[in-house]
């Protein structure tokens, strides 16, 4: 919504980077079978149940196509660069606004 050409370019670049990041995170978590330093830093002590929960979340995140989201460029509050809609009932839904 109300995105300038420059903002649209930045969004496309960010969405592509986020897609790559999500894919790599999902691949990483699929490939471990014990607590690595990275895993412990982010998620604490390794357990199979916890790893499966994390992997499930990463699978859901990775399954979304960030380039298909719509982005709201109307917020111009100083110091604000992102926000989360707390009323979302499903992952990533609820804050999409068409331009």
MDAnalysis code that builds the backbone (N, CA, C; Angstrom):
import MDAnalysis as mda
import numpy as np

u = mda.Universe.empty(297, n_residues=99, atom_resindex=np.repeat(np.arange(99), 3), trajectory=True)
u.add_TopologyAttr("name", ["N", "CA", "C"] * 99)
u.add_TopologyAttr("resid", np.arange(1, 100))
u.add_TopologyAttr("resname", ["UNK", "UNK", "UNK", "UNK", "UNK", "UNK", "UNK", "UNK", "UNK", "UNK", "UNK", "UNK", "UNK", "UNK", "UNK", "UNK", "UNK", "UNK", "UNK", "UNK", "UNK", "UNK", "UNK", "UNK", "UNK", "UNK", "UNK", "UNK", "UNK", "UNK", "UNK", "UNK", "UNK", "UNK", "UNK", "UNK", "UNK", "UNK", "UNK", "UNK", "UNK", "UNK", "UNK", "UNK", "UNK", "UNK", "UNK", "UNK", "UNK", "UNK", "UNK", "UNK", "UNK", "UNK", "UNK", "UNK", "UNK", "UNK", "UNK", "UNK", "UNK", "UNK", "UNK", "UNK", "UNK", "UNK", "UNK", "UNK", "UNK", "UNK", "UNK", "UNK", "UNK", "UNK", "UNK", "UNK", "UNK", "UNK", "UNK", "UNK", "UNK", "UNK", "UNK", "UNK", "UNK", "UNK", "UNK", "UNK", "UNK", "UNK", "UNK", "UNK", "UNK", "UNK", "UNK", "UNK", "UNK", "UNK", "UNK"])
u.atoms.positions = np.array([
    [0.840, -1.162, 0.000],
    [0.000, 0.000, 0.000],
    [0.893, 1.236, 0.000],
    [0.705, 2.075, -0.980],
    [1.442, 3.331, -1.088],
    [2.955, 3.157, -1.101],
    [3.442, 2.120, -1.722],
    [4.893, 1.901, -1.804],
    [5.466, 2.647, -3.003],
    [6.573, 3.315, -2.786],
    [7.273, 3.975, -3.888],
    [7.993, 2.917, -4.720],
    [8.471, 3.307, -5.869],
    [9.227, 2.380, -6.714],
    [10.459, 1.866, -5.983],
    [11.126, 2.748, -5.264],
    [12.312, 2.359, -4.496],
    [11.952, 1.363, -3.397],
    [10.851, 1.616, -2.691],
    [10.417, 0.693, -1.637],
    [10.058, -0.670, -2.219],
    [9.404, -0.675, -3.371],
    [9.045, -1.935, -4.020],
    [10.299, -2.739, -4.378],
    [11.313, -2.053, -4.866],
    [12.578, -2.722, -5.184],
    [13.203, -3.302, -3.922],
    [13.215, -2.513, -2.857],
    [13.766, -2.984, -1.585],
    [12.982, -4.185, -1.051],
    [11.678, -4.157, -1.184],
    [10.834, -5.261, -0.723],
    [11.127, -6.527, -1.521],
    [11.226, -6.404, -2.836],
    [11.536, -7.575, -3.670],
    [12.880, -8.185, -3.279],
    [13.873, -7.339, -3.056],
    [15.199, -7.813, -2.649],
    [15.136, -8.478, -1.280],
    [14.449, -7.844, -0.350],
    [14.325, -8.401, 1.002],
    [13.555, -9.719, 0.991],
    [12.502, -9.802, 0.203],
    [11.710, -11.033, 0.129],
    [12.547, -12.188, -0.427],
    [13.332, -11.910, -1.447],
    [14.195, -12.953, -2.017],
    [15.247, -13.404, -1.003],
    [15.832, -12.448, -0.293],
    [16.820, -12.787, 0.733],
    [16.184, -13.588, 1.865],
    [14.992, -13.194, 2.278],
    [14.289, -13.919, 3.335],
    [13.958, -15.339, 2.894],
    [13.596, -15.515, 1.639],
    [13.284, -16.852, 1.124],
    [14.514, -17.747, 1.183],
    [15.653, -17.212, 0.800],
    [16.907, -17.957, 0.864],
    [17.250, -18.296, 2.309],
    [17.110, -17.342, 3.196],
    [17.404, -17.543, 4.613],
    [16.508, -18.638, 5.197],
    [15.214, -18.581, 4.883],
    [14.262, -19.583, 5.385],
    [14.619, -20.974, 4.868],
    [14.979, -21.056, 3.619],
    [15.354, -22.343, 3.031],
    [16.598, -22.921, 3.702],
    [17.581, -22.084, 3.911],
    [18.818, -22.540, 4.550],
    [18.583, -22.929, 6.008],
    [17.741, -22.194, 6.712],
    [17.440, -22.527, 8.111],
    [16.736, -23.874, 8.189],
    [15.791, -24.102, 7.307],
    [15.062, -25.371, 7.289],
    [16.000, -26.529, 6.941],
    [16.847, -26.329, 5.962],
    [17.819, -27.374, 5.595],
    [18.758, -27.678, 6.754],
    [19.198, -26.645, 7.437],
    [20.102, -26.826, 8.568],
    [19.451, -27.665, 9.662],
    [18.237, -27.290, 10.054],
    [17.589, -27.992, 11.154],
    [17.264, -29.434, 10.773],
    [16.979, -29.677, 9.514],
    [16.732, -31.046, 9.057],
    [17.996, -31.901, 9.167],
    [19.138, -31.275, 9.034],
    [20.402, -31.999, 8.959],
    [21.086, -32.279, 10.286],
    [20.508, -31.850, 11.397],
    [21.180, -32.097, 12.675],
    [20.457, -33.193, 13.466],
    [21.224, -33.897, 14.279],
    [20.635, -34.942, 15.120],
    [21.106, -34.825, 16.564],
    [21.778, -33.734, 16.866],
    [22.199, -33.448, 18.233],
    [22.363, -31.940, 18.370],
    [22.547, -31.488, 19.603],
    [22.640, -30.061, 19.859],
    [23.941, -29.459, 19.378],
    [23.885, -28.705, 18.321],
    [25.049, -27.975, 17.838],
    [25.142, -26.654, 18.597],
    [26.237, -25.979, 18.453],
    [26.400, -24.684, 19.123],
    [25.316, -23.708, 18.666],
    [25.068, -23.668, 17.381],
    [24.050, -22.766, 16.841],
    [22.668, -23.125, 17.395],
    [22.342, -24.404, 17.403],
    [21.051, -24.839, 17.921],
    [20.895, -24.428, 19.385],
    [21.905, -24.721, 20.193],
    [21.838, -24.404, 21.625],
    [21.702, -22.905, 21.874],
    [22.369, -22.094, 21.060],
    [22.285, -20.646, 21.203],
    [20.859, -20.154, 21.008],
    [20.188, -20.680, 20.021],
    [18.846, -20.214, 19.695],
    [17.737, -20.927, 20.457],
    [17.893, -22.217, 20.722],
    [16.770, -23.010, 21.218],
    [17.030, -23.727, 22.534],
    [18.230, -23.624, 23.071],
    [18.535, -24.263, 24.347],
    [18.929, -25.719, 24.172],
    [18.761, -26.463, 25.239],
    [19.156, -27.868, 25.257],
    [18.432, -28.656, 24.174],
    [19.180, -29.492, 23.486],
    [18.617, -30.305, 22.414],
    [17.801, -31.456, 22.985],
    [16.578, -31.566, 22.520],
    [15.774, -32.777, 22.725],
    [15.104, -33.063, 21.384],
    [14.770, -34.287, 21.156],
    [14.115, -34.646, 19.893],
    [12.796, -33.903, 19.741],
    [12.016, -33.818, 20.823],
    [10.733, -33.114, 20.744],
    [10.918, -31.637, 20.391],
    [11.882, -30.984, 21.042],
    [12.125, -29.571, 20.768],
    [12.619, -29.389, 19.334],
    [13.517, -30.228, 18.907],
    [14.027, -30.140, 17.536],
    [12.883, -30.329, 16.536],
    [11.992, -31.267, 16.803],
    [10.860, -31.492, 15.906],
    [9.920, -30.293, 15.864],
    [9.735, -29.635, 17.005],
    [8.914, -28.428, 17.049],
    [9.552, -27.323, 16.219],
    [10.834, -27.094, 16.433],
    [11.559, -26.074, 15.668],
    [11.503, -26.402, 14.182],
    [11.751, -27.642, 13.843],
    [11.744, -28.050, 12.439],
    [10.364, -27.835, 11.825],
    [9.317, -28.128, 12.569],
    [7.963, -27.898, 12.068],
    [7.693, -26.426, 11.800],
    [8.162, -25.566, 12.700],
    [7.984, -24.126, 12.492],
    [8.763, -23.660, 11.269],
    [10.003, -24.132, 11.139],
    [10.808, -23.735, 9.983],
    [10.211, -24.268, 8.682],
    [9.608, -25.454, 8.740],
    [8.954, -26.003, 7.544],
    [7.816, -25.079, 7.112],
    [7.006, -24.634, 8.079],
    [5.899, -23.735, 7.751],
    [6.404, -22.404, 7.194],
    [7.412, -21.845, 7.840],
    [7.980, -20.584, 7.353],
    [8.524, -20.758, 5.945],
    [9.261, -21.829, 5.725],
    [9.872, -22.072, 4.417],
    [8.832, -22.337, 3.327],
    [7.646, -22.795, 3.707],
    [6.624, -23.122, 2.713],
    [5.933, -21.882, 2.151],
    [6.116, -20.748, 2.798],
    [5.482, -19.516, 2.330],
    [6.334, -18.864, 1.247],
    [5.680, -18.196, 0.328],
    [6.372, -17.479, -0.737],
    [6.341, -15.994, -0.403],
    [7.452, -15.493, 0.157],
    [7.498, -14.116, 0.633],
    [7.251, -13.098, -0.469],
    [7.584, -13.440, -1.700],
    [7.361, -12.504, -2.809],
    [5.885, -12.340, -3.125],
    [5.034, -13.263, -2.661],
    [3.603, -13.148, -2.939],
    [2.870, -12.344, -1.864],
    [3.550, -11.983, -0.789],
    [2.935, -11.165, 0.250],
    [2.704, -9.763, -0.294],
    [1.787, -9.057, 0.315],
    [1.653, -7.635, 0.022],
    [2.138, -6.871, 1.249],
    [2.705, -5.722, 1.031],
    [3.379, -4.981, 2.086],
    [2.794, -3.591, 2.231],
    [2.697, -3.146, 3.468],
    [2.127, -1.849, 3.794],
    [3.269, -0.848, 3.988],
    [3.345, 0.113, 3.110],
    [4.409, 1.127, 3.175],
    [3.900, 2.458, 3.720],
    [2.751, 2.456, 4.378],
    [2.155, 3.717, 4.814],
    [2.680, 4.218, 6.150],
    [3.331, 3.391, 6.934],
    [3.802, 3.829, 8.245],
    [5.081, 4.653, 8.083],
    [5.014, 5.882, 8.512],
    [6.175, 6.778, 8.427],
    [6.597, 7.280, 9.797],
    [6.236, 6.549, 10.847],
    [6.615, 6.948, 12.202],
    [8.122, 6.871, 12.356],
    [8.752, 7.906, 12.893],
    [10.208, 7.890, 13.082],
    [10.647, 6.689, 13.919],
    [11.673, 6.022, 13.450],
    [12.238, 4.894, 14.188],
    [11.485, 3.587, 14.007],
    [10.406, 3.570, 13.240],
    [9.636, 2.348, 13.014],
    [10.030, 1.758, 11.674],
    [10.476, 0.510, 11.713],
    [10.853, -0.140, 10.458],
    [10.147, -1.465, 10.268],
    [9.462, -1.969, 11.269],
    [8.677, -3.197, 11.141],
    [7.717, -3.287, 12.299],
    [6.664, -4.038, 12.102],
    [5.732, -4.280, 13.186],
    [5.070, -5.636, 12.974],
    [4.446, -6.128, 14.011],
    [3.769, -7.420, 13.958],
    [2.316, -7.188, 14.328],
    [1.428, -7.799, 13.596],
    [0.009, -7.738, 13.933],
    [-0.289, -8.864, 14.915],
    [-0.563, -8.511, 16.146],
    [-0.759, -9.498, 17.212],
    [-2.056, -10.272, 17.084],
    [-2.970, -9.822, 16.255],
    [-4.253, -10.492, 16.128],
    [-4.247, -11.603, 15.077],
    [-3.108, -11.922, 14.547],
    [-3.015, -12.953, 13.510],
    [-3.350, -14.318, 14.109],
    [-4.197, -15.061, 13.444],
    [-4.539, -16.395, 13.926],
    [-3.734, -17.483, 13.214],
    [-3.176, -17.156, 12.060],
    [-2.362, -18.113, 11.326],
    [-1.042, -17.454, 10.953],
    [-0.015, -18.255, 10.804],
    [1.325, -17.761, 10.509],
    [1.321, -16.813, 9.315],
    [1.837, -15.615, 9.522],
    [2.061, -14.579, 8.513],
    [0.799, -13.958, 7.928],
    [-0.376, -14.400, 8.309],
    [-1.586, -13.827, 7.713],
    [-2.091, -12.652, 8.532],
    [-2.804, -11.776, 7.922],
    [-3.478, -10.706, 8.640],
    [-2.914, -9.329, 8.408],
    [-1.670, -9.190, 8.057],
    [-1.082, -7.865, 7.881],
    [-0.819, -7.558, 6.412],
    [-1.385, -8.305, 5.523],
    [-1.132, -8.041, 4.114],
    [-2.119, -6.997, 3.596],
    [-1.584, -6.039, 2.873],
    [-2.387, -4.952, 2.329],
    [-1.958, -4.777, 0.881],
    [-2.916, -4.660, -0.018],
    [-2.560, -4.523, -1.431],
    [-2.131, -3.101, -1.736],
    [-1.287, -2.978, -2.744],
    [-0.796, -1.670, -3.162],
    [-1.642, -1.158, -4.296],
])
